[in-house]
């Protein structure tokens, strides 16, 4: 997550954080309390002949109770094990075998463990939240736990948040629990910030789904237990292991002016460089065929490739970008990473992508028919995508171009998806792959996924944000090529391809020593 400037206003004006698993490791205490409760119940039932004992495990915790209001978690787990208990009422004592009684018993166990063991604080998260506040953003805490106040009192972290919405207050107000968006929307109402201008951080699948349903501008999944893909499926825009992996600058730091900081990070590490083509290595031009790489840029790329791993990852066809760059020893990834080839026989065609070629053929024919009479509309067919460039289209006909793209997409919406870029619409195959996936695949395939590697990605367009997001997870560095501040997941900014050239020369000096 990057905070950038738009005039005098930051892109994100507020950050909202879950408690358990994000700020504190009270999730460990909650798991232990749930386990003690459920294992006791299950052993008791087994002793009465009501089924075999099968202990409550971490998978049960994540699937049924993590992030949910206490009673909802109880109901979900009991139903999963086929256990029917009376609902009871809020006045039930802890010893009663009812949903409300068990809930009270679990809370007693948790509070006993909290008093005895205390609770671990994630120092990286605390430092990040302090940084957010130093930038002038508001902060709020949203938790399903009815022990929110007790945990904050124990840890002394209450001062980090302008507002807090815990389980007790949510119940008092009748707010539905996660995955419903109610508590997250209520927190923003208290802060006076619209969802689009807020980011949220959650480690639970239900919490990520709630943030997405609430319409937050950025949903960050915190992966502490190896469920990154599940967090993405539930709505996370980016997944990180630590909040310190997220960039936090305002405005976005200039990559040349702040090169010393990057140089320091490179000490003792191997460099892996990933480069977009159009708008990054060459200026954006009216026609794609006019984007020609200059001799100095080709030279510095060639010299870098002799000293570290360098890959070009482009929306163009792989053969096209290979021809334009014309440097041996590079990895080339075309069609946003669907088609990859490199030294030593490295090759990958994303599985199943070829099955979509007939869909792209039909969409291309439909687009050419619909756009035939619109001057300046350029159709660029790639192997796994179709780009419709409208940079040369008159303003009064732009709506027609978009309508043609949307009509074509409607005919194949289960097979193709629309993405955008700088003066371009693109129809791409509907598969879970992008530049971020390609970078991750290359890091793994080239043996560059260790802590001794610093991956660096330079790109200028919205399709490059997928790579920036992935590098947030891997501890890498994203560099946005843009003359004006914009919403991004990158860490640094460079003004234009000329600045990119100077930046690459600076990198070359570091890796040459």
MOSUL-V448761 format. One record per run of one state. SS is the DSSP state (H for helix, E for strand, - for the rest). FROM is the first residue (numbers start at 1). TO is the last residue. Records with the same first field share a line. If there is no record, write none. Layout:
SS->FROM-TO / FROM-TO
This chain:
-->1-4 / 7-8 / 11-13 / 18-19 / 21-23 / 25-25 / 48-57 / 66-69 / 81-85 / 87-97 / 118-120 / 122-122 / 135-137 / 143-147 / 156-157 / 161-162 / 166-166 / 174-181 / 192-194 / 203-204 / 215-217 / 223-227 / 234-237 / 241-242 / 246-252 / 255-258 / 267-269 / 276-277 / 279-281 / 283-287 / 291-294 / 306-308 / 314-317 / 326-330 / 338-338 / 350-352 / 372-377 / 382-384 / 390-394 / 411-415 / 422-423 / 430-434 / 446-452 / 460-461 / 475-476 / 482-491 / 495-496 / 513-513
E->5-6 / 9-10 / 14-17 / 20-20 / 24-24 / 86-86 / 98-98 / 121-121 / 138-142 / 163-165 / 198-202 / 218-222 / 238-240 / 253-254 / 270-275 / 278-278 / 282-282 / 309-313 / 331-334 / 339-342 / 346-349 / 378-381 / 385-389 / 416-421 / 424-429 / 453-459 / 477-481 / 492-494
H->26-47 / 58-65 / 70-80 / 99-117 / 123-134 / 148-155 / 158-160 / 167-173 / 182-191 / 195-197 / 205-214 / 228-233 / 243-245 / 259-266 / 288-290 / 295-305 / 318-325 / 335-337 / 343-345 / 353-371 / 395-410 / 435-445 / 462-474 / 497-512
